């Protein structure tokens, strides 16, 4: 899952070298944190959060195939 989020995020931003994706397990849930630079935050979130919602939907679909629960957090 981490690699999927990293590929999608790096394709969206102007500074892909500043993208850091971390993954940690919290019980049965996996939390994926995406850190981007301040200037790229708007590109990852999108208007009214549409791009962030799309990223979460793709990850949720991929996680469903593996019978897992994954949460994606986008931070600066």
Helices and strands as residue ranges (DSSP letters): H 2-12, G 16-18, E 20-26, E 29-35, G 38-40, H 41-45, G 47-49, H 50-65, E 69-75
